[in-house]
Amino acid sequence: MSELVERVAVLRDEVLDVSGVGASDACAEIFEAVLSALTLGTESIAGIDVTVQDSVARRLAWGDSESQLLADAEWLFDRLLIACERAFRDHDDQMVVIEAATGVSVMLSRALARHAVARAARDRASRLREEMAQRQLLDAVDKQAQRIAERERELAERAGEARDGDGLTER
Amino acid sequence: MSRGAIVIEAAGSTDVGKVRAGNEDSLLVDLDLGLYGVFDGMGGAKAGEVASQTARDAVLAYVTANADQLPPMDLVENSLLHACAAVFDAARADRSLHGMGTTAVVCFVPEVHRPRSAVIAHVGDSRAYLWRQGRMSQLTRDHTIVAELLSRGMISVEDAENHPYKNVLSRNLGAKFEAAVDVVAIDLRAGDRLLLCSDGLFGFASNEGIQYLLGSGDAAADVARDLIELALRGGGGDNITTLVIEAGAAPASNTQVVRTTGAASWWQEQPRFVAAARAQGLGRSPLCRGLPPEEAIELVAGSFCEALFHDLEKSTGVNVWTFAQNLGAGWLDHGGDWSVLRAVLDTLHAAAVEVVDAIRVEERRLASLLDIAVARALIVAELAVGNLLADRLRGVERELVFLHAVAAAAEPHGESGRLPFSDDPTIPFLRSKRGVSTVGLDGGLDGGLDGEEGTTARAVREVLTIARAAVPSDALLVQRSIAALEAIAVHGEDPPAVIAEARELYGMRTLDDVGLQPLFEALERVRLLFTAAVHQTRHPEATKARALRLVSTCHQRLVATVTGLLLDAVAPATERLRDAQRTTAQLRAELERLERRRAELERAALGPGAFAPVAPHGEDTVPVVWDTPPPEDPR
C-alpha cells in the first residue's frame, strides 16, 4: 500500500493542476486526506475522519466558505480519478484509489454538513440574543423619547412664563 | 298508548319486496292488548298468505280470550300452539292448502306487570331484536336446519353461510299439529326498542344498518319504514315485514340534543351571529370588497350560519365544508391572499363564540355541546380551505415543471450546461444554488449502449442489484439511497435529476445532527455496499474499475448535492443574524442620538454652565439635576 501511496503522491501536481492554477494549499488539504485514507486503509474510519475534520477546520479557519470547500472536493475528486485512470495500468490500484477518494468525499461532506448545522444553531442563538437586546433598546428609546418630550414641554412653558413676567405678552 | 311509567309505542310495516309476486307476511299490532307479531307464511299459490293470516288471527283470538287467566309466558306459548293447530287443521281441510306453514314471532307486553316486561315467543326464522343503549342483540335463535347444526358444533359459521339447506326450517307452525315454541321474557327499560321482523329484512340488510336505524332516535313508524327501505336497497329478494316496539323515550343523547335543541338554538341566534360578525369587522375584510357591506356580511356570515345549522341538524360537516370550499375557491381564484381567508375564518369563529356564550347564560350544558360542535365545524372549514391550498400548490408545481421542461427544450444546455433549478415535488422545497456537473454515461444506463459502455452499464446494474439485495428490508434509508443512486446513474447527464433525487432523499429531515447523521450513515453504508458488490461481480477487472468509477462518481454527486442543499437550507440563519445585528446597531445609534438630545435639553433647562449627566445605554435613570453647582471634592 505504501508503494501505491507514493505513486498517488507523485500525481499531486497533476491533480492539483499546479501548472494551471498555481500551488493551491486549499485543495492540497483534501489531497492529503486522500493520501491518509490510502495509508490508513478505508477501514480505519476514525483515523481518516480526524484527518478530514482537520482539513475542514483549517480551510474554514482560513476564511473559505463551506460551499467553496465542497466545490474544491468535487473538482479534486474528478481530477484524481482521471489522473489515476491515466497513470495506473493495474485496475486493482485504480479501484483502491477510487474507494479512498469516495470515502474521503463522503466524510468531507459529512464534516461540512455538521459544521454548517452547528453554525446555524449558533447563529440562531445569537439572533435570539440580538432580539432580546433589541427589545431592551426599544424600551430605552421609548423612554428617552418620552423624557425629551416632557423636557421640551417644560422649556416651552417656562419660556411662556418668562414672557408673561417681562410684560411682553402680546395684546 | 300509556303503560304505567313507560309509554309503549309500536308501528309496523310490510312490503312485498322486489322479487315476489305476493306478500305472504302478516303483521299483528294491538296496542290495547299489548300484543305484537310477525308471521312469514309458506306454501304454494295463496297458501303462504293464508297460513300467516290464519296464525295471526288465532294468536290474537287466543290472547284476547285468555289474557286475564294465564301467566304471560304460558299465554303466549299456548297462543302459538293454538295457532299451529289452526293452520294444520286449515291445511287438512283444503287440499289446495296442503303443506302450508308459517313462522311466527310474537311479543306480548302485559299491562299489569310492574316493572314492564315483554314476553317473546317464536317458531321458525322470524326474529326479535333488542336495541338497548346503542347496542343491538338478537333475542331469538333461528329454527333452521343449519342453525341447529351450528349450535351443536357440527358445522362452522363459514359452512353455514354456504350450506344448501340454509333456508330450510326445522320448525314451523302448521306442518304438524304441534310445534316446539321458544319463549323468552325480558324486563324493559326506558329507551329500549324491540324489533320483530321476517327474514326478508335481515337477509338483505346488514346488522350495522339495522342497528343504526334502530338507534337513530326517529319515531317507530319512521324506523319501520326505513328498515324496509334498507332491505329493498339490499336487493329486496323476499317479503319484508318490520315491527318496531318502543318502550318509552330514552334520555336524549348528546348527539340528539345537538341535533334538535342545539340546532334550533343556533338558528334562533342567527341575527346575533350576523351582528357579531359585523362588529368583528367582517364587512371591512378585503374578501367582502366589491359588494355592499350588508350584502357581503349576509353572504359570508349568513351562509356560514345556515351551513352550520344544517350540519348540526344532521351531525355532518358537509355543508360547512362546501361553504368553506366555495368561499375559499372564489377568493383564491381572484388572486386573493391566504391571510385574508384566515382572518375571515377567525372572525366567524369569534362571532360563533359570542353566540354560544349567549346561549350559555340560559343553557349551560347545551352551550358546552355547541362549543364542541362549533369547534368541529370550524376545523372542517379549515380543512376544506387547506385542501384548496394543497390543490393549488400542486397546480403551481405542475406549471413550474412544465415551464422548466419548456425552458429545457428551448435551451437544452446553456452556456454552463446547467439548468437553473429542478422542481420535482418534495419537502422542503429547496432549490440548489449549486450546480451539478454531468456524470455517468452519455444516454445513461438505459441508453441502449453498445461495446465498452454497454458492458459498463450492465456491470453497474449488476452492482446495484447486488447492493440492493444485501440491504435488510427495514433499512429504508439505505434502500432509498440506492434507488437515488440508480436514478442518478440512469439520468446522469441530467443535472436537475441529481438535484431532485438529493432533495427527495433529504426529504423532511431536520436541519440538525439528528436529521443529517442517519442520512450520512446510510450514504456511507451504500458506499461500502456497492464497493463490495463490484468485487462480487464476474466481469473483467477493467469493467469492474469502470463500473466502480461510474457508481462512485454518482455517489459523490449525490452526497455533495445533499450537502449543498443542506448548506442552502441553513444559510438563511446567518443572513437573519446579520439582519438582526444591523437592526441592533441602528437602535443603539438612535438611542445615543436621543441621549445626546436629552442632555442638551437638560443643559438648556438649567441654564448656561449647568451640569446634566447622561443616562447610560438602556437604563432609565433620572438624571440628577443640581440647583446649585455640584459640591467640590473635599480632597
Interface residues (C-beta under 8 A of the other chain):
Chain A: E66 S67 L70 A71 A73 E74 F77 D78 L81 E85 H91 D92 Q94 M95 I98 E99 A101 T102 G103 S105 V106 S109 R110 L112 A113 R114 A116 V117 R119 A120 A121 D123 R124 S126 R127 E130 E131 A133 Q134 Q136 L137 L138 D139 A140 V141 K143 Q144 A145 R147 I148 R151 E152 E154 L155 R158
Chain B: K433 R434 S437 L511 D512 D513 G515 L516 F520 L523 E524 R527 T531 V534 E541 A542 K544 A545 L548 R549 S552 T553 H555 Q556 R557 V559 A560 V562 T563 G564 L566 L567 V570 A573 T574 R576 L577 A580 Q581 T583 T584 L587 R588 E590 L591 L594 E595 R597 R598 L601 E602 A604 A605 A615 H617 G618 E619 D620
